[in-house]
Amino acid sequence: MKRSAIIGVGGYLPEKKLTNADLEKMVDTSDAWIRERTGIEERRIAADGELTSDLAIRAAQVALTDAGISGQEIDMIVVATTTPDDTLPATAVKVQEAIGMTGGFAFDVQAVCSGFMYALATADNFIRTGAVRRALVIGAETLSRIVDWTDRNTCVLFGDGAGAVVLEAREGVGTKADTGVLQVALRSDGRYRQLLGATGGVSKNQRAGTITMEGREVFRHAVTNLAAIAAEVMQAADVTASEIDFLVPHQANVRIIDGTAKKLAFEADRVILTLPKQGNTSAASIPLALWEGVSSGRIRRGHLLLLESMGGGFTWAGALIRF
């Protein structure tokens, strides 16, 4: 059977840092309050004129270099973003042009913080069916553009960035020893869409709006849903927690990450954590965490990875990947 192997990983973070000390001057908050409740110390903010596509292109170029291939060798691009450059066309076609990809196809997906996982599952299915050989999957966000900087409960959480992976079709035998994506599960429940959303929309009021969130309710659902979907993909792949080398979670809140890790019996040294220096970068957070793990040498070839995410919708997802 065909597997989607990760042959390249990349990421990009804007230069500007916004620290908790900076936020103390902008809103009624404190460094201690933010650290205690979120685990975040600083986040990156896109420069004036720096677009989501710019971040996505930079991450894509790093991933392509890591894979040792050119943009012309990519068959499809999927960009996961909640903050596209334009209402239309898709941000993905800007990436397509920038990397010199003149064939194939490119499109965006939107599942908020689960966006990268939805994009990964989409590309994986195209590869499994033999429709494409190589795919570029990107999560990119400029969430700073839709943050209410007067709301201390949300403005402290979010940052900008982009992460990318290059997938390539590889032959596998269908066991958990295969290299590549072994299992993916996607879920959503629209009954909870009001708990995490935005005040604007093209059809609703022709505005982008700003992020709104019922923090306690999101936290409660997140720990339960993430642990459940992680257990689901492990069971489907006949994998136990002890066999997994690293948990690569969506970087939303350190208490959510710790709570999920505890439920799954993961020690702290087996969790990739980028949240303190990056904040919540939504669809970019998992590929950025993967890039950090690979760049630091912690994640190596042959390692078994558990990825999980949850975002507005509610959407949530889990995946097992043999790197």
C-alpha positions in Angstrom: 0.0 0.0 0.0 1.0 3.6 -0.5 2.1 5.7 2.5 2.6 9.5 2.7 6.2 9.9 4.0 7.4 13.2 5.3 10.6 14.0 3.3 10.9 17.7 4.2 10.0 19.9 7.1 10.1 23.7 7.3 9.0 26.7 9.2 9.1 30.5 9.5 8.5 32.9 12.3 8.3 36.7 11.9 11.1 38.7 13.4 9.1 40.9 15.8 8.6 39.5 19.3 5.7 40.6 21.5 6.6 39.7 25.1 4.4 39.5 28.2 6.1 42.7 29.4 5.0 44.4 26.2 1.4 43.3 26.8 1.5 44.6 30.3 1.7 48.1 28.7 -1.2 47.4 26.3 -3.8 45.7 28.5 -4.7 45.0 32.1 -2.6 41.8 32.5 0.7 40.7 34.0 3.5 38.4 33.0 2.8 36.1 36.0 -1.0 35.9 35.1 -0.2 35.0 31.5 2.4 32.4 32.3 0.3 30.8 35.0 -2.8 30.4 32.9 -1.3 29.8 29.4 2.5 29.0 29.7 3.2 31.7 27.1 6.2 34.1 27.5 6.2 35.7 24.0 4.8 35.4 20.6 5.8 36.5 17.0 3.9 39.2 15.2 4.0 39.7 11.4 5.5 43.0 10.2 3.4 45.6 8.5 2.8 44.4 4.9 3.9 40.9 5.8 1.0 38.6 4.6 0.0 35.1 5.5 1.2 34.0 2.0 4.7 35.5 2.7 5.0 33.4 5.8 3.7 30.3 4.0 6.1 30.8 1.1 9.1 31.1 3.5 8.1 27.9 5.3 7.5 26.1 2.0 10.9 27.1 0.7 12.6 25.7 3.8 10.7 22.5 3.5 11.5 22.1 -0.1 15.2 22.6 0.6 15.0 20.1 3.4 13.4 17.6 1.0 16.0 18.3 -1.7 13.4 19.0 -4.4 12.1 22.0 -6.4 8.6 23.4 -6.5 8.2 22.0 -10.0 8.3 18.5 -8.5 5.2 19.2 -6.3 1.8 17.9 -7.5 -0.5 19.6 -5.0 -0.4 22.3 -2.4 -2.9 22.5 0.5 -2.7 25.6 2.8 -4.5 25.6 6.1 -5.3 29.1 7.3 -8.0 31.1 9.0 -6.3 34.3 8.0 -6.0 34.2 4.2 -4.5 37.2 2.2 -7.7 37.6 0.2 -11.3 36.5 0.2 -10.4 35.0 -3.1 -8.3 33.5 -4.6 -6.8 30.9 -2.3 -3.5 31.7 -0.5 -2.2 28.4 -1.9 -2.1 29.7 -5.4 0.3 32.5 -4.3 2.5 29.8 -2.8 2.3 27.8 -6.1 3.5 30.8 -8.1 6.3 31.7 -5.7 7.8 28.2 -5.7 7.7 27.9 -9.5 5.0 25.2 -9.6 3.2 25.5 -12.9 1.4 22.1 -12.9 -0.8 20.3 -10.5 -3.3 22.2 -8.2 -3.4 24.2 -5.1 -6.2 25.2 -2.6 -6.9 26.3 1.0 -8.7 24.5 3.8 -10.2 26.1 6.9 -10.6 24.2 10.2 -9.0 26.8 12.5 -6.4 25.2 14.8 -7.1 21.8 13.3 -6.5 23.1 9.8 -3.1 21.5 9.3 -4.4 18.1 10.4 -7.3 18.4 8.0 -4.9 19.5 5.2 -2.5 16.6 6.1 -5.4 14.1 5.9 -6.5 15.5 2.5 -3.1 15.3 1.0 -2.6 11.8 2.5 -5.8 10.6 0.8 -4.7 12.0 -2.6 -1.3 10.2 -2.2 -2.9 6.9 -1.0 -5.2 6.8 -4.1 -2.2 7.4 -6.4 -3.6 10.7 -7.7 -0.5 12.6 -6.7 3.1 11.6 -5.9 4.2 14.7 -3.9 2.3 17.2 -1.8 3.2 20.4 0.0 1.1 20.8 3.2 1.3 24.2 5.0 -0.3 25.8 8.0 0.1 29.6 8.0 -1.5 32.3 10.1 -1.4 36.0 10.8 -3.8 35.8 13.8 -2.5 39.2 15.1 -4.7 40.7 12.4 -7.9 39.4 14.0 -7.0 39.8 17.7 -8.9 42.2 19.9 -5.9 43.9 21.6 -8.2 45.2 24.3 -9.4 41.8 25.4 -6.9 40.4 27.9 -8.4 36.9 27.8 -7.6 36.4 24.1 -4.9 38.8 23.0 -2.3 37.2 25.2 -2.8 33.8 23.4 -2.1 34.2 19.7 0.9 34.7 17.4 1.9 34.5 13.8 3.9 31.9 11.9 3.9 29.2 9.3 5.1 25.6 9.1 5.2 23.1 6.2 5.9 19.5 5.3 6.6 17.8 2.0 4.9 14.4 1.6 6.0 11.8 -0.9 4.4 8.5 -1.9 6.3 5.5 -0.5 5.4 1.8 -0.7 4.5 0.2 2.6 3.3 -3.2 3.8 0.4 -1.9 5.9 1.8 -2.3 9.4 2.8 0.2 12.1 6.5 -0.3 11.1 5.8 1.5 7.8 7.3 5.0 7.3 4.8 7.8 6.8 1.2 8.6 7.9 -0.1 5.5 9.6 -3.5 6.7 10.8 -5.6 9.9 10.8 -8.9 10.7 12.4 -10.9 14.0 11.9 -13.9 15.1 14.0 -16.1 18.2 14.3 -19.2 19.2 16.3 -21.0 22.3 15.1 -23.1 22.5 18.3 -20.2 24.2 20.0 -19.3 26.6 17.2 -20.2 29.7 19.3 -17.6 28.9 22.0 -14.7 29.8 19.8 -15.2 32.0 16.8 -14.9 35.5 15.4 -17.2 38.5 15.3 -17.0 39.0 11.5 -17.6 37.1 8.3 -17.9 37.9 4.6 -21.5 36.9 4.3 -22.5 38.0 7.8 -21.2 41.6 8.0 -18.4 41.9 5.4 -15.7 42.2 8.1 -12.9 39.9 9.3 -13.9 40.5 12.9 -11.9 39.6 16.0 -11.5 36.3 17.9 -13.9 35.5 20.7 -13.6 32.5 23.1 -15.3 31.0 26.1 -12.1 29.8 27.7 -13.3 27.5 30.4 -15.7 25.6 28.1 -13.0 25.3 25.4 -10.5 23.9 27.9 -13.0 21.3 29.2 -13.8 20.0 25.8 -10.2 20.2 24.6 -8.7 17.8 27.1 -11.5 15.3 26.7 -11.7 15.4 22.9 -7.9 15.3 22.4 -7.3 12.4 24.7 -10.2 10.5 23.1 -9.0 11.0 19.5 -5.4 10.2 20.4 -6.6 6.9 22.0 -8.7 6.2 18.8 -5.8 6.5 16.4 -3.5 4.5 18.7 -6.0 1.7 18.9 -6.7 1.8 15.1 -2.9 1.4 14.5 -2.4 -1.1 17.3 0.0 1.2 19.0 0.5 1.8 22.8 1.6 5.1 24.3 4.9 3.5 25.3 5.8 2.9 21.6 5.4 6.6 20.7 8.5 8.6 20.8 7.0 12.1 20.8 3.6 13.8 21.3 3.5 16.8 18.9 0.4 18.7 20.1 -1.4 21.8 18.9 0.2 24.6 21.0 -2.9 26.3 22.5 -2.4 26.3 26.3 0.2 24.5 28.5 -2.6 23.3 30.8 -4.4 21.6 27.9 -1.1 20.0 26.7 -0.2 18.9 30.2 -3.7 17.5 30.8 -3.8 15.6 27.6 -0.3 14.2 28.1 -1.3 13.1 31.6 -4.4 11.3 30.4 -2.2 9.5 27.8 0.6 8.7 30.2 3.2 10.8 28.3 6.2 12.2 30.3 7.1 15.8 29.7 10.4 14.8 27.9 8.3 13.1 25.2 6.2 16.2 24.4 7.3 18.8 21.9 6.6 22.2 23.4 7.0 25.5 21.4 4.1 27.4 23.1 6.3 29.5 25.5 8.1 31.3 22.7 5.5 31.2 19.9 2.0 31.3 21.5 -0.9 29.8 19.7 -0.3 30.0 16.0 -3.5 28.0 15.1 -3.0 25.9 11.9 0.7 26.7 12.0 1.4 25.3 15.5 1.8 21.6 14.7 4.1 21.9 11.7 6.1 24.6 13.6 6.4 22.2 16.6 7.4 19.4 14.2 10.0 21.7 12.6 11.4 22.6 16.0 11.6 18.9 17.0 13.4 18.0 13.8 15.7 21.0 13.8 16.8 20.4 17.4 17.6 16.8 16.7 15.1 15.4 19.1 12.8 14.0 16.3 14.8 11.6 14.2 14.1 9.2 11.3 12.2 6.2 12.4 10.5 7.9 15.4 6.8 7.3 15.9 4.9 10.6 16.4 1.4 11.3 17.8 -0.1 14.6 16.5 -3.3 16.1 17.9 -5.2 19.3 17.6 -8.5 21.0 18.5 -9.9 24.3 17.2 -13.1 26.3 16.6 -16.0 24.5 15.1 -15.4 22.5 17.3 -12.9 20.6 15.1 -10.3 18.1 16.4 -8.0 15.6 14.9 -5.3 13.0 15.7 -2.6 11.3 13.6 0.1 8.7 13.9 3.2 9.2 11.7 6.4 7.2 11.4 9.0 9.9 10.7 
